[in-house]
Amino acid sequence: MAGFGDIVKKAFYLGVGLAAYAGEKAGGTLEGVRSQIQKLADEMVARGEMTTEEARRFVEDMMKQAQQQAADATAAPTTTPSEPRRIEIIEEDEQPTAKDVQGDNENVDRLRQQVLDLENELKRLQRDN
């Protein structure tokens, strides 16, 4: 079973390495964003659209927003919904009601019309090109 321990160790190191790599990429991305924002601010200062103090605050505010968005993006998947997702269980022996059938027929007719409209639009675009 020594091989199993090696596999676990390698898996752990792989996880640590991936986390470090992701952190480096995120840091590099934020630095790239900072340089682009700084270039934009410098151009606006050169054109006289803002002062150097306004440019400094602009860069700081934009970086705070970028960092907040990055933090929100990583935190969002870990949150759980406030209530469970509702599902409807239909037994196989249940028959749809007339109202359900009528609604389904209307949906099918509407979808068919949409498909026809899209086909006509595609033909028109192909003729134009």
N, C-alpha and C positions, 0 to 999 in steps of 0.2 A: 504494500500500500504506500510505499515511499513515492511512487509515481503520482499518486493522487495528491499528496502534499505539494509536490512540485507544480502540478497543474493549478492548484488553488493559489499558490504563491505567484505564479505567472499571471493568472487572471487578476489578482489584486494589483500587481505592478502595471498591468495593462490598463486597468481602471484609473490608477493614479496618473499614468502617463497621458491618457486621453483627457483627463480633467486638467492637467497642466497645459496641454496643447490647446484645449479650448479656451483656457484663461489667457494664454498668450495671444491667440487669434482675436479674442474679444478686446484685449488691451490694444492690440495693433489696429483694430477697426476703429476704436475710439480715438486713437491718435490720428488716424487718417481723417476722421471726421473733424477733429480739432484743426488740422492743417487746412482742410478745405474751408472751414468756417473762418479761419484766420485770413486766408487769401481773399475771401469775399469781403471781409471787414476792411482789409487793407485797400482793396479796390474802391470801396465806398468812401473811405477816408481820402484817397487820392482824387476822387471825383468831387469831393467836397459835400457829399451827401450826409456825412456824420463826422463828429469830432473823434479824436483818439480815445477820449474817455467813454464816449458812447460805443465805440467799437470794442473796447475792452469789456464793457458790461454786456454787449451783444454776444461776444464769444463765450463769456462765462455763463450767460443764461442759456444759450444754445447747448453748451456742454452739459449743463445740469439737466436739460430736457432729454438729451440723448442718453445720459446715464440713467435717468428715471425710466425711460422707455425700455432700456436694456434690462433693468431690474424688474420691471413689470412683466416683460416677456418671459423671463425665467421663473418668476413667481406664479404666473397665471396657471400653468398646468398643475401645480401642486394644490391649488385650492379645490375644494369640493363644492358641489352645488348645494344650495340652501335646502332643497328638498329632492327626494329621489325622482328619477324620470318615471313618468307614468306609462304603463303599457296596457294594451287591451288584449285580453285573451279570448279568442273566438273558438268555440268548440266546433269540431268538424261536422257534427250533426245539425248545427244551427244553419238555418237558411236566411239569406239576406232578405230584408223587408223590401216592399215595393218602393219605398222612399229611397233606400240605398241603391236599388237597381236604376231608378230614374236619375239619381245623382250621378251614378257611374256612366250612364248613357250620355248625359250632358257633358261630363268630363271628357269622354271619348270623342264626342263630336267636336268639342272645343280644341282638343289636341290634334284631331285630324285637320281642322281648319288651319291651325298653326303650322303644321307640317306642309300643307299646300302653300301657304303664304311664304314659308321659308324656301320651298322649292322654286316658286316663282321668282323670288328675290335672287336666288342663286343663278337661275337662268338669265335674269336681267344683267347681273354682274358679269357673267361669262360673256354675254353679247357685247357689253360695254368695253371689255378688255380685248 
